[in-house]
Each structure stands twice: as structure tokens, then as C-alpha cells.
Amino acid sequence: MRTLLAAAVLAALTSTAATTASAASTYSQTKYPIVLAHGMFGFKSLLGGAIDYWYQIPSDLQANGAKVYVTQVAALESSEVRGEQLLSQVKNILAITGAGKVNLMGHSHGGHSIRYVAAAIPSQVASVTAIGSPVKGAPVADLVTKTGALSAVAYGALNALASVIEMFNGPGSYNQSAKNSIASLSTAGSAAFTAKYPAGVPTTACGSGAATVNNIKFYSWGGTKPLTNLLDPTDALLGLTSLVATTANDGLVTQCSSHLGVVLRDNYSMNHLDEVNLMFGLRDIFSTDPKSVYREHANRLKLAGL
């Protein structure tokens, strides 16, 4: 019974693409498993696998030798609640695989989640990589928190959207709170989170953070081009939200706010969803393929002995 339960948990934490792909090379074969943590409104897949959050990324990494686990937490909740949910799943991955550590990669609000896990079990985390994460907060979150009575309307709409996503993603067991999520992603909320979990966060407005804290390597990267492909229906929304910021951004997160640890690059020609290869890999035709960014970063981790 215990073996069957462990197998079920492992299957739930692993993307279908990652489990079915066979390794064609060892280029991305890290020493420790890679754990992917989604951002706000995140999901594993929608409509029976028709739309994947990490579109083709797990399978590409797996094809190059990496062991990849895709996690699922509340789409909308505070950084601490989501972090605790991710922590539970990471502990399961460690127990089931027997790995001594994991390499954590978090997109958007997922960047907060992986920082929480790294602080909770530092001896079992090899690296933390924040991707398009609002380390110092997001302008849109600040705007929502300051709209007075309209905030309640916004929270209601966001919670409704989360419910729709959950319906297509499959039955979920998490409560959703847009209010808690937006508060956590605001400048003030992110600063409060950093006060408790400061590892890797730059002490200057737009600098790099500590490369190594508690023997954990910290990295980050992000984009600065909100509009990248006219065929992508999400570009219009990101183009609109990008106007809230006064500096370069990916549609939701500003260039400097995305900095954590070693800044690998902060100006890819990608918007917030291009960073995880959504939707369906539609992006700027002249931009770097997101899959190659993950693949090369896995190789970087491999060469670092991680």
C-alpha cells in the first residue's frame, strides 16, 4: 500500500511530458532533480493536456537527461501559504526519489514559493532560480491594492478566473484568495516577505544579490518585451498591464524587480508568459527559444555539480 501511495504521489508531481520523454542526451542531466513552481493562476495542464503551463519545457529538459517534477499549489494565495504547499510537495519528491537535494525553479509568484522552501529546508536545496519573479513587487499589484472600493470587484473577478482555471485543470483541494495573493505581490508585501526570507535579494535598487547563501546557489532571469506575437491572445492583456509600470517590464514584472542572486539576463525579448513558453510557444520570432534557456541553465547547474 505504501509503495502504491508513493507511486501515486510521484505521478501527481510529475508532468506527463516529463515522464514519457526518453533522454536523448545528458546535456541537462543535473545531479539533483529539477522542481518547477508555477506563478499566479498557475496550473499543470488544461483541457486534458491541450495547454501546459510549462509548455514543452519539462519534456525538453527530460530529453536532455534531467529529472523534472511539476508542482501545483493554490493559484491565488499568500506567498507563505503557497510556499508551505510547495514545501510539502518538495518533501515528497525528496522522500520518493531518495535525492539529497533539489534544484528549484519558480516563475512569477513561484519565485516567492521556492525562496520559502529554500529557507525552510536549506540543506536539501541545491539551487534557487527565479524566472520573471516580482522579487520587489509588481506595479499592477500596487495598483489593485490602491483602488479602494474597486479592489473588491477586482478580487472577485480574479477569484472567479481562478475557479474557471481550476475547473479545466481538474478538481483542486486549495482555497483561493486573490486578496492575499495581490497583497503578497505588492511592493509592501514583497518587502515584508523579503524581511523574513532575504537570501539572494539585492540590497540595491537594480543590482545582483548574493550568489550563494547557506550553500544554495541563487539565480534569476526575465524579459522586457510585453508585446511579442500578434497571434498570441494573451499579448493584448500584457500590453495593457505593462502600461502601469514606468520602467522596462515583461508586462507584469519590472526589469529590476526580477533580480535575485546572479542575474543571468534581465532583458530577454519575452513577456511574462513567454518566460514559460506560453501560449503554445508563440513568441517574438527573433527572440531566444525559452526551452533553450531552461536547457542551458540546467547544463549550468550540472557543471556546478548541482
GUSE-63101 format. One line per field, with one value per residue: residue number from 1; residue in one letter; x, y, z of N, C-alpha, C in turn. Coordinates in steps of 0.1 Angstrom, whole numbers, plus 5000, padded with zeros to 4 digits. Each point is the difference from the previous one (the first is absolute). Layout:
# GUSE-63101
k = c(NUM/...)
r = c(A/...)
n_px = c(X/...)
n_py = c(Y/...)
n_pz = c(Z/...)
ca_px = c(X/...)
ca_py = c(Y/...)
ca_pz = c(Z/...)
c_px = c(X/...)
c_py = c(Y/...)
c_pz = c(Z/...)
***
This chain:
# GUSE-63101
k = c(1/2/3/4/5/6/7/8/9/10/11/12/13/14/15/16/17/18/19/20/21/22/23/24/25/26/27/28/29/30/31/32/33/34/35/36/37/38/39/40/41/42/43/44/45/46/47/48/49/50/51/52/53/54/55/56/57/58/59/60/61/62/63/64/65/66/67/68/69/70/71/72/73/74/75/76/77/78/79/80/81/82/83/84/85/86/87/88/89/90/91/92/93/94/95/96/97/98/99/100/101/102/103/104/105/106/107/108/109/110/111/112/113/114/115/116/117/118/119/120/121/122/123/124/125/126/127/128/129/130/131/132/133/134/135/136/137/138/139/140/141/142/143/144/145/146/147/148/149/150/151/152/153/154/155/156/157/158/159/160/161/162/163/164/165/166/167/168/169/170/171/172/173/174/175/176/177/178/179/180/181/182/183/184/185/186/187/188/189/190/191/192/193/194/195/196/197/198/199/200/201/202/203/204/205/206/207/208/209/210/211/212/213/214/215/216/217/218/219/220/221/222/223/224/225/226/227/228/229/230/231/232/233/234/235/236/237/238/239/240/241/242/243/244/245/246/247/248/249/250/251/252/253/254/255/256/257/258/259/260/261/262/263/264/265/266/267/268/269/270/271/272/273/274/275/276/277/278/279/280/281/282/283/284/285/286/287/288/289/290/291/292/293/294/295/296/297/298/299/300/301/302/303/304/305/306)
r = c(M/R/T/L/L/A/A/A/V/L/A/A/L/T/S/T/A/A/T/T/A/S/A/A/S/T/Y/S/Q/T/K/Y/P/I/V/L/A/H/G/M/F/G/F/K/S/L/L/G/G/A/I/D/Y/W/Y/Q/I/P/S/D/L/Q/A/N/G/A/K/V/Y/V/T/Q/V/A/A/L/E/S/S/E/V/R/G/E/Q/L/L/S/Q/V/K/N/I/L/A/I/T/G/A/G/K/V/N/L/M/G/H/S/H/G/G/H/S/I/R/Y/V/A/A/A/I/P/S/Q/V/A/S/V/T/A/I/G/S/P/V/K/G/A/P/V/A/D/L/V/T/K/T/G/A/L/S/A/V/A/Y/G/A/L/N/A/L/A/S/V/I/E/M/F/N/G/P/G/S/Y/N/Q/S/A/K/N/S/I/A/S/L/S/T/A/G/S/A/A/F/T/A/K/Y/P/A/G/V/P/T/T/A/C/G/S/G/A/A/T/V/N/N/I/K/F/Y/S/W/G/G/T/K/P/L/T/N/L/L/D/P/T/D/A/L/L/G/L/T/S/L/V/A/T/T/A/N/D/G/L/V/T/Q/C/S/S/H/L/G/V/V/L/R/D/N/Y/S/M/N/H/L/D/E/V/N/L/M/F/G/L/R/D/I/F/S/T/D/P/K/S/V/Y/R/E/H/A/N/R/L/K/L/A/G/L)
n_px = c(5008/5010/5004/4987/4999/5012/4996/4988/5007/5010/4989/4994/5013/4999/5004/4989/5004/5003/4989/4995/5006/5007/5011/5002/5002/5011/4997/4987/5008/4992/5008/4993/4988/4993/4996/4989/5000/4987/4995/4996/4989/5010/5004/4997/4987/4995/4987/5002/5007/4989/5000/5013/5001/5008/4995/5001/5000/4991/4993/5003/4998/4989/4998/5005/4993/4992/4999/4988/4996/4988/5000/4991/4999/4995/4990/4991/5011/5003/5011/4997/4987/5002/5008/4991/4991/5009/5002/4987/4998/5009/4994/4988/5004/5005/4989/4992/5007/5001/4996/5012/4998/4995/4998/4997/4989/4999/4988/5002/4987/5003/5005/4989/4992/5008/4999/4987/4999/5008/4992/4990/5005/5008/5001/4988/5005/5002/4989/4999/4991/5000/4988/5003/5007/4989/5013/4998/4991/4987/5002/4996/5007/5009/4997/4999/5010/5002/4992/5001/4988/5007/5008/4988/4996/5012/5000/4988/5004/5011/4992/4991/5010/5005/4987/4999/5012/4995/4988/5008/5006/4988/4993/4999/5009/5003/4999/4993/5010/4993/4993/5002/4997/4991/4996/5002/4994/4995/5004/4990/4992/5006/5000/4987/4997/5006/4993/4991/5001/5011/5002/5011/4993/5001/5010/5002/4997/5012/5005/5010/4995/5001/5011/5004/4990/5006/5010/4991/5000/5001/4990/5000/4989/4999/4988/5000/4993/4991/5002/4997/4987/4996/5005/5007/4989/5010/5006/4987/4998/5011/4996/4988/5003/5007/4989/4998/5010/5010/5004/5010/4991/4996/4994/5008/5012/5004/5009/5001/4987/5004/5008/5007/5009/5006/5000/4995/4988/4998/5004/4996/4999/4996/4988/4991/4992/5007/5001/4988/5002/4992/4990/5001/5009/4988/5009/5008/4999/5004/4992/5006/5001/4989/4997/5007/4993/4989/5002/5004/4989/4993/5005/4997/4988/4999/5005/4991/4998/4990)
n_py = c(4988/4999/4989/4995/5004/4995/4989/5000/5002/4991/4992/5004/4998/4991/5008/4999/5012/5004/4993/5005/5012/4995/4998/5010/5008/5003/5008/4997/4990/5007/5003/5011/4995/5004/5010/5000/5013/4999/5010/5012/4994/4995/4991/4987/4997/5005/4997/4992/5010/5006/5005/5000/5002/4990/5007/4987/5007/4994/4998/5013/5004/4993/5004/5010/4991/5010/4999/5001/5008/4999/5011/4999/5013/5007/5003/5002/5004/5001/5007/5002/5001/5006/5007/5000/5003/5009/5004/4998/5005/5009/5000/4999/5010/5006/4997/5003/5010/5004/5011/5004/5005/5012/5002/5012/5000/5013/4999/5013/4998/4991/5012/5005/4991/5000/5013/4999/4991/5008/5009/4992/4996/5009/4990/5001/5012/4997/5004/5013/4998/5013/4998/5012/4999/5005/4999/5012/4991/5001/5009/4990/4992/5009/5000/4987/5000/5009/4991/4999/5004/5005/5001/5001/5009/5005/5000/5004/5009/5003/5000/5007/5008/5000/5002/5008/5005/5000/5004/5007/5004/4998/4991/5011/5001/5011/5008/5010/5009/5007/5003/4988/4996/5009/4998/4987/5003/5008/5012/5004/4992/5004/5013/4997/4994/5010/5008/4991/5002/5006/4987/5005/5007/5007/5006/5000/5011/4998/4995/4992/4988/4995/4995/4999/4993/4996/5002/5009/4996/5013/4999/5009/5000/5009/5005/5007/4991/5009/5006/4987/4998/5006/4988/5005/4994/4995/5003/5000/4990/4994/5003/4997/4989/4999/5006/4991/4993/5006/4987/4996/4992/4988/5011/4994/4996/5010/5005/5010/5000/4996/5008/4989/5000/4990/5012/4989/5006/5013/4997/4988/4998/4999/4996/5003/4998/5008/5005/4995/5007/5008/5000/4987/5007/5007/5005/5009/5001/5011/4996/4999/4988/5002/4990/5007/5010/4993/4995/5012/5005/4990/5002/5012/4996/4993/5010/5005/4988/5007)
n_pz = c(5000/5008/4993/5000/5013/5002/4992/5007/5011/4996/4996/5011/5004/4991/4991/4992/4995/5012/5002/4988/5002/4991/5008/4992/5011/5004/4990/5003/5001/5008/5010/5003/5003/4989/5009/4992/5004/4997/4993/5001/5003/5006/4991/5000/4997/4989/5001/5010/5003/4995/5012/4999/5013/5002/4990/4999/5011/5008/4988/4997/5012/5000/4988/5008/5007/5001/5014/4996/5010/4995/5008/5010/5001/5010/4991/5010/5005/5013/5000/5013/4997/4988/5008/5010/4991/4995/5012/5002/4988/5003/5012/4994/4992/5010/5007/4989/4997/5013/4993/5001/4988/4998/4987/5006/4992/5002/4994/4998/5005/4991/4996/5006/4993/4990/5002/5002/4990/4993/5006/4997/4988/5005/5008/4996/4999/4988/4994/4998/4991/5001/4994/4996/5011/5005/5000/4994/4995/4997/4991/4993/5008/4999/4987/5000/5008/4990/4995/5013/4998/4990/5011/5007/4990/5001/5013/4999/4991/5008/5011/4993/4996/5012/5002/4990/5003/5012/4994/4991/5011/5004/5008/5007/5009/4992/5011/4995/5000/4991/5010/5005/4988/4997/5012/4998/4988/5009/4998/5008/4993/4989/5005/5004/4989/4994/5009/4996/4987/5006/5000/4995/5009/4989/5005/4986/4994/4993/5012/5002/5003/5012/4995/5012/5006/5012/4992/4998/4988/4998/4992/4989/4993/4990/4996/4989/4994/5005/4989/4997/5000/4989/4998/5010/5004/5007/4988/4995/5008/4996/4988/5004/5007/4989/4996/5010/4995/5006/5002/4994/4993/5006/5004/5009/4997/5007/4991/5008/5001/4988/5004/5000/5009/4993/4994/4996/5000/4998/4988/5003/4987/5012/5000/5010/4990/4992/5012/4998/4989/5008/4992/5002/5008/5000/4993/5004/4987/5005/5009/5012/4996/5007/4992/4991/5005/5002/4987/4996/5007/4995/4989/5003/5004/4989/4993/5008/4995/4995)
ca_px = c(4992/5009/5006/4990/4998/5012/5000/4989/5004/5010/4994/4993/5009/5007/4993/4999/5010/5013/5001/4999/5012/5012/5011/5007/5014/5002/5004/4994/4999/5005/5002/4987/4988/4996/4986/4995/4989/4993/4997/4986/4991/5007/4994/5008/4995/4986/4993/5005/5014/5001/5008/5009/5006/5014/4998/5011/5013/5004/5004/5013/5010/5001/5006/5014/5006/4996/4988/4992/4988/4991/4992/4988/4995/4989/5003/5000/5001/5011/5013/5002/4991/5005/5013/4998/4995/5011/5009/4995/5002/5014/5004/4996/5009/5013/4998/4997/5011/5012/5010/5004/4996/4992/5002/4987/4999/4986/4996/4991/4998/5007/5013/4999/4998/5013/5008/4994/5005/5014/5002/4995/5009/5012/5010/4994/4998/5013/5000/4987/5000/4988/4998/4990/4993/4999/5007/4998/4986/4995/4992/4985/4995/4999/4988/4988/4999/4997/4988/4989/4988/5002/5008/4992/4996/5012/5002/4989/5003/5012/4997/4992/5009/5007/4990/4999/5012/5000/4991/5006/5012/4996/4997/5011/4997/5005/4992/5005/4998/5006/5004/5013/5009/5004/5007/5014/5007/5001/5013/5000/4999/5013/5010/4998/5005/5015/5005/5001/5007/5008/5011/5001/4993/5010/4998/4999/4987/5000/5012/5000/5000/5010/5000/4999/4996/4997/5004/4990/5003/4988/5000/4987/4999/4987/4998/4996/4993/4986/4994/5010/4994/4986/4992/4998/4989/5004/5008/4993/4998/5013/5003/4992/5005/5014/4999/4999/5014/5007/5013/5000/4994/4995/4985/4996/5011/5011/5013/5008/4993/5002/5014/5003/5012/5007/4990/5005/4996/4988/4993/4996/4989/4988/4990/4999/4996/5010/5011/4997/4997/4986/4991/5004/5013/5000/5009/5008/5008/5014/5004/5006/4990/5000/5004/5015/5005/4999/5009/5014/5002/5002/5014/5008/4999/5008/5014/5003/4998/4987)
ca_py = c(5012/5012/5002/5005/5014/5008/5001/5009/5014/5004/5003/5012/5011/4999/5003/4988/5001/4996/4986/4992/5003/4993/5009/4999/5004/5003/5014/5006/4990/5005/4990/4999/5003/5014/5001/5012/5006/5010/5013/5003/4993/4989/4987/4991/5000/5003/4994/4987/5001/5008/5012/4998/5012/4999/4993/4992/5002/4988/4989/5003/4997/4985/4995/5003/4993/5005/4995/5012/4999/5012/5000/5007/5006/5009/5010/5013/5000/5008/4994/4990/4989/4993/4995/4988/4989/4995/4993/4986/4992/4998/4990/4988/4997/4996/4987/4990/4998/4997/5010/5008/5014/5003/5013/5006/5011/5005/5011/5010/4998/4988/5004/5001/4986/4993/5007/4995/4986/5001/5004/4990/4988/5004/4989/4992/5008/5002/5013/5008/5008/5008/5003/5010/5001/5013/4999/5012/5004/5003/5012/4997/4997/5013/5007/4994/5003/5014/5005/5002/4991/4992/4988/4989/4995/4994/4987/4991/4996/4991/4987/4993/4995/4989/4989/4995/4993/4988/4992/4994/4993/4989/5003/5004/4999/5012/5012/5011/5013/5011/5011/4995/4999/5014/5007/4994/5004/5014/5004/4999/4986/4993/5005/4993/4986/5000/5002/4987/4991/5009/4993/5003/5013/5012/5011/5012/5001/4992/4993/4986/4995/4990/4988/4988/5002/4987/4990/4999/5009/5008/5005/5005/5006/5005/5006/5014/5003/4996/4996/4992/4992/5004/4988/4996/5008/5006/5012/5013/5003/5003/5013/5010/5001/5006/5015/5004/5002/5011/4995/4988/4989/4989/5001/4999/5001/5009/4994/5000/4992/4986/4997/4992/4993/5003/5003/4994/5010/5006/5007/4992/5005/4992/5005/4992/4986/4994/4994/4986/4996/5001/4989/4991/5003/5013/5011/5009/4991/5003/4998/4987/4990/4998/4986/5000/5007/4990/4990/5005/5002/4986/4997/5009/4993/4987/5003/5005/4988/5001)
ca_pz = c(5000/5001/4987/4991/5003/4996/4986/4997/5003/4990/4988/5001/5000/4988/4988/4991/4990/5006/5003/4988/4991/5002/4999/4988/5004/5015/5001/5011/5010/5013/5011/5008/4993/4997/5004/4994/5008/4992/5006/5002/4990/4994/4999/4994/4987/4998/4989/4997/4995/4988/5004/5011/5005/4996/4987/4994/5008/5007/4991/4994/5011/5002/4988/5001/5011/5013/5006/5002/5007/4999/5011/4999/5013/4998/4990/5006/5015/5004/4998/5010/4999/4989/5003/5008/4991/4992/5009/5002/4988/4999/5010/4994/4989/5007/5006/4990/4991/5008/4997/5012/4998/4988/4993/5000/4990/5002/4991/5006/5014/5004/5005/5014/5005/5001/5010/5013/5001/5002/5013/5009/5000/4992/4998/4989/4988/4993/4993/4999/4988/4998/4986/4999/5013/5006/5013/5007/4998/4987/4999/4999/5014/5007/4995/5005/5014/5003/4992/5009/4999/4988/5003/5003/4987/4993/5007/4996/4986/5000/5006/4990/4989/5006/5001/4986/4997/5008/4994/4988/5004/5008/5013/5009/5014/5006/5000/4992/5005/4992/5009/5006/4989/4996/5011/5000/4988/5001/5004/5014/5003/4996/5009/5013/4997/4999/5013/5006/4991/4992/4993/4985/4996/4999/5010/4993/4992/4988/4999/5002/5014/5004/4991/5008/5013/5006/4990/4990/4989/4996/4986/4995/4986/4997/4987/5000/4988/5002/4988/4993/4989/4997/5000/5013/5005/5013/4998/5002/5014/5005/4995/5008/5013/4999/5001/5014/5004/4994/4996/4992/5007/4991/5000/5014/5009/4995/4998/5012/5010/4998/5005/5012/4999/4988/4990/4987/4990/5004/4988/4988/4992/5004/5010/5012/4997/4991/5009/5002/4987/4997/4997/4989/4994/4991/5005/4990/4991/5001/5014/5004/5003/5014/5004/5000/5012/5010/4997/5002/5014/5006/4997/5009/5013/4999/5000/5013/5009/5006)
c_px = c(5009/5007/4991/4998/5011/5000/4990/5005/5010/4994/4993/5009/5008/4992/5000/5011/5013/5001/5001/5013/5012/5012/5008/5015/5001/5004/4994/4998/5006/5001/4988/4988/4997/4985/4995/4988/4993/4997/4985/4991/5007/4992/5010/4997/4985/4994/5007/5015/5002/5009/5008/5005/5014/5001/5013/5013/5003/5005/5013/5011/5002/5007/5015/5005/4995/4988/4992/4987/4992/4990/4987/4996/4988/5003/5001/5001/5012/5013/5003/4992/5005/5014/4999/4994/5011/5010/4996/5003/5015/5005/4996/5010/5013/4998/4999/5013/5013/5011/5004/4996/4992/5005/4987/5000/4985/4998/4990/4999/5007/5014/5000/4999/5014/5009/4996/5006/5015/5003/4996/5009/5013/5009/4995/4997/5014/5000/4986/5001/4986/4999/4988/4993/5001/5007/4998/4986/4997/4991/4985/4995/4999/4988/4987/4998/4996/4987/4988/4989/5002/5008/4992/4995/5011/5002/4989/5003/5011/4996/4991/5009/5007/4991/4999/5012/5001/4991/5005/5013/4997/4997/5012/4996/5005/4990/5007/4998/5007/5006/5013/5011/5005/5008/5014/5008/5002/5015/5001/5000/5013/5011/4999/5005/5015/5006/5002/5008/5009/5011/4999/4994/5010/4997/5000/4988/5000/5013/4998/5000/5011/4999/4998/4996/4996/5004/4990/5004/4987/5002/4987/5002/4986/5000/4996/4992/4985/4993/5010/4994/4986/4990/4997/4989/5003/5008/4993/4998/5013/5005/4993/5006/5014/5000/4999/5014/5006/5014/4998/4994/4995/4985/4994/5011/5011/5013/5008/4993/5002/5014/5000/5013/5008/4990/5006/4997/4986/4993/4998/4988/4988/4991/4999/4996/5010/5011/4997/4995/4985/4998/5005/5013/5000/5008/5006/5008/5015/5005/5006/4989/5000/5005/5015/5005/5000/5010/5014/5002/5001/5015/5009/5000/5008/5015/5004/4998/4987/4990)
c_py = c(5013/5002/5006/5015/5009/5002/5010/5015/5004/5003/5013/5012/5001/5003/4988/5001/4995/4985/4992/5002/4991/5009/4998/5004/5002/5015/5007/4991/5005/4989/4998/5003/5014/5000/5014/5004/5011/5012/5002/4995/4988/4987/4990/4999/5002/4992/4986/5000/5008/5013/4997/5014/5001/4994/4995/5001/4987/4989/5003/4998/4985/4994/5002/4995/5004/4993/5012/4997/5013/5000/5009/5005/5009/5010/5014/4998/5008/4992/4989/4988/4992/4993/4987/4989/4994/4992/4986/4992/4998/4989/4986/4995/4995/4986/4989/4997/4996/5010/5008/5014/5002/5013/5006/5011/5005/5012/5010/4998/4987/5003/5002/4987/4993/5006/4995/4986/5000/5004/4990/4987/5003/4989/4991/5007/5003/5014/5005/5009/5007/5005/5010/5002/5014/5000/5012/5006/5003/5012/4997/4997/5012/5008/4994/5002/5014/5005/5001/4990/4991/4987/4988/4994/4992/4986/4990/4994/4990/4987/4992/4993/4988/4988/4993/4992/4987/4990/4992/4992/4987/5004/5004/5000/5012/5011/5010/5013/5010/5011/4997/5000/5013/5007/4995/5005/5015/5004/4998/4985/4992/5004/4993/4986/4999/5002/4986/4990/5008/4994/5003/5013/5011/5010/5014/5000/4991/4992/4985/4997/4991/4988/4988/5004/4987/4989/4998/5011/5008/5006/5006/5005/5004/5007/5015/5004/4995/4994/4993/4992/5003/4988/4995/5009/5006/5012/5013/5003/5004/5014/5011/5001/5005/5015/5005/5004/5012/4997/4987/4988/4990/5000/5000/5003/5009/4994/4999/4991/4985/4995/4991/4993/5005/5003/4995/5009/5006/5007/4991/5006/4991/5008/4990/4985/4993/4994/4986/4993/4999/5012/4992/5004/5012/5011/5008/4990/5002/4997/4986/4990/4997/4986/5000/5007/4990/4989/5004/5002/4987/4996/5008/4993/4987/5003/5005/4989/4999/4991)
c_pz = c(5000/4987/4990/5002/4996/4985/4995/5002/4990/4987/5000/4999/4987/4988/4991/4990/5006/5003/4988/4991/5004/4998/4987/5002/5015/5002/5013/5012/5013/5010/5007/4991/4999/5004/4995/5008/4992/5007/5002/4989/4994/5000/4994/4985/5000/4988/4997/4995/4988/5002/5012/5005/4996/4986/4994/5008/5007/4991/4994/5010/5002/4988/5001/5013/5014/5005/5004/5006/5000/5012/4998/5014/4997/4989/5006/5016/5004/4997/5010/4998/4988/5002/5008/4992/4991/5008/5002/4988/4998/5009/4994/4988/5006/5005/4990/4991/5007/4997/5012/4999/4987/4995/4998/4989/5001/4991/5007/5015/5005/5005/5015/5007/5002/5010/5014/5003/5004/5014/5010/5001/4992/4997/4989/4987/4994/4993/5000/4988/4998/4986/4999/5013/5006/5014/5008/4998/4985/4999/4999/5013/5008/4996/5006/5014/5004/4993/5009/4998/4987/5003/5002/4987/4993/5007/4996/4986/4999/5006/4990/4989/5006/5001/4986/4996/5008/4995/4989/5004/5008/5014/5009/5014/5008/5000/4992/5007/4992/5009/5006/4990/4996/5011/5001/4989/4999/5005/5015/5005/4997/5009/5014/4998/5000/5014/5008/4993/4990/4991/4985/4995/4999/5011/4994/4991/4988/4998/5001/5015/5002/4991/5008/5014/5006/4990/4989/4989/4996/4986/4997/4986/4997/4986/5002/4987/5001/4987/4991/4988/4998/5001/5014/5007/5014/4999/5003/5015/5007/4995/5008/5014/5001/5002/5014/5005/4992/4995/4991/5008/4990/4999/5014/5010/4994/5000/5013/5011/4998/5005/5012/4998/4987/4989/4986/4988/5004/4989/4988/4993/5003/5009/5011/4997/4990/5009/5004/4987/4996/4990/4988/4993/4991/5007/4989/4992/5001/5014/5002/5003/5015/5004/5001/5012/5012/4999/5004/5015/5008/4998/5009/5014/5000/5002/5014/5010/5007/4992)
***
